Amino acid sequence: LEKSVPLLVWRKRWYVRREKGATRAASVPQIMFNAYLTYQFDNGFGASIGPQVTGEQWQNQEGSLRIPAQFTINAFLFYRQPRWDVQINFFNITDERNWTSIDPSFAGNDVIYPEQPFRISGQLRLKF
């Protein structure tokens, strides 16, 4: 029989016990979901709004570097016609300070970047 030995892990300024072998894949959130509510009027104008939620992410398998759970709310206004449409996007409308990482197998586990603050973009699509 192999005896399980508890390990100490740094978490929110406190040491917590974790059983040996309890690991998670790096940069994979516990949960992730998004949903949009969209309404379009008969004349082609419309709007959409929705959250994107990402659960806590370990940036290494030991869990010593983590990105906490975070959310952002995005919205857009649009006008659609059969052969074209125009849209104005509003990203991170609550101006949350969120974080992202690149693939830890590529850059290690210490590369975390802030995501962009509130921003607006637009697009015009033509359908051929």
C-alpha positions in Angstrom: 0.0 0.0 0.0 1.1 3.5 -0.8 0.5 6.0 2.0 -1.0 9.4 1.0 1.2 12.3 2.2 -0.4 15.7 2.5 1.4 18.6 0.8 1.3 22.2 1.7 0.1 24.6 -1.0 0.1 28.4 -0.9 -3.5 29.7 -1.3 -4.7 33.2 -0.6 -1.9 33.9 1.9 -2.7 30.8 3.9 -1.2 27.4 3.6 -3.8 24.7 3.0 -3.4 20.9 2.9 -3.7 19.1 -0.3 -3.4 15.3 -0.8 -0.5 14.2 -3.0 -1.6 13.6 -6.6 -4.5 16.1 -6.5 -3.6 18.1 -9.6 -5.4 19.9 -12.4 -4.4 20.7 -15.9 -2.7 24.1 -16.2 -4.7 27.0 -17.8 -7.9 25.0 -17.8 -10.7 26.7 -15.8 -12.9 24.7 -13.5 -16.0 26.1 -15.3 -16.5 28.3 -18.4 -19.7 29.4 -19.9 -21.3 32.3 -21.8 -24.9 33.1 -22.9 -26.4 35.8 -25.0 -29.9 37.3 -25.0 -30.6 38.7 -28.5 -33.6 40.6 -29.8 -34.2 41.8 -33.3 -37.0 44.0 -34.5 -38.8 43.5 -37.8 -37.0 46.4 -39.3 -33.5 44.8 -38.9 -32.3 46.6 -35.8 -31.4 44.5 -32.8 -29.3 44.2 -29.7 -27.6 41.5 -27.7 -26.0 41.2 -24.2 -24.5 38.4 -22.3 -21.8 37.4 -19.7 -18.8 35.2 -20.1 -17.7 33.5 -16.9 -14.4 31.7 -16.3 -13.7 29.7 -13.2 -10.5 29.6 -11.3 -7.4 28.5 -13.4 -4.3 26.9 -12.1 -1.3 28.1 -14.1 0.8 25.1 -12.9 -0.1 21.6 -11.7 0.9 22.4 -8.2 -1.7 25.2 -7.9 0.8 27.7 -6.6 0.0 30.3 -9.3 -3.7 30.8 -10.0 -6.0 33.1 -11.9 -9.2 33.6 -9.8 -12.7 33.2 -11.2 -13.7 36.1 -13.3 -16.4 37.4 -15.6 -17.0 39.9 -18.4 -20.2 41.3 -19.9 -20.3 42.0 -23.6 -23.0 43.6 -25.7 -23.7 44.6 -29.3 -26.1 46.6 -31.4 -26.7 45.7 -35.0 -28.7 46.4 -38.2 -29.2 43.4 -40.5 -30.3 43.3 -44.1 -30.4 40.2 -46.4 -27.1 41.1 -48.2 -25.2 43.0 -45.5 -25.2 44.0 -41.8 -23.4 46.4 -39.6 -22.6 45.9 -35.9 -21.1 47.9 -33.0 -19.5 45.7 -30.3 -19.1 46.7 -26.6 -16.6 44.5 -24.9 -16.1 44.3 -21.1 -18.8 46.9 -20.5 -18.3 46.7 -16.7 -14.6 47.3 -17.2 -13.5 44.3 -15.1 -9.8 43.7 -14.5 -9.4 40.1 -15.9 -6.4 38.0 -16.6 -5.3 35.5 -19.2 -2.3 33.3 -19.8 -0.7 31.8 -22.8 -0.1 28.1 -23.2 2.0 27.1 -20.1 3.8 24.4 -22.1 5.1 27.1 -24.4 6.1 29.9 -22.0 6.2 28.3 -18.6 3.7 29.0 -15.8 4.6 32.6 -15.0 3.3 34.5 -18.0 0.0 36.1 -17.1 -1.4 39.1 -19.0 -4.2 41.6 -18.1 -7.1 41.4 -20.6 -8.2 44.5 -22.4 -10.4 47.0 -20.5 -13.7 48.3 -21.9 -13.5 48.8 -25.7 -15.7 49.4 -28.7 -15.3 47.9 -32.2 -17.4 47.8 -35.3 -17.8 45.7 -38.3 -19.5 45.7 -41.7 -20.3 42.3 -43.3 -21.2 41.8 -47.0 -22.8 38.6 -48.1 -22.0 37.3 -51.5 
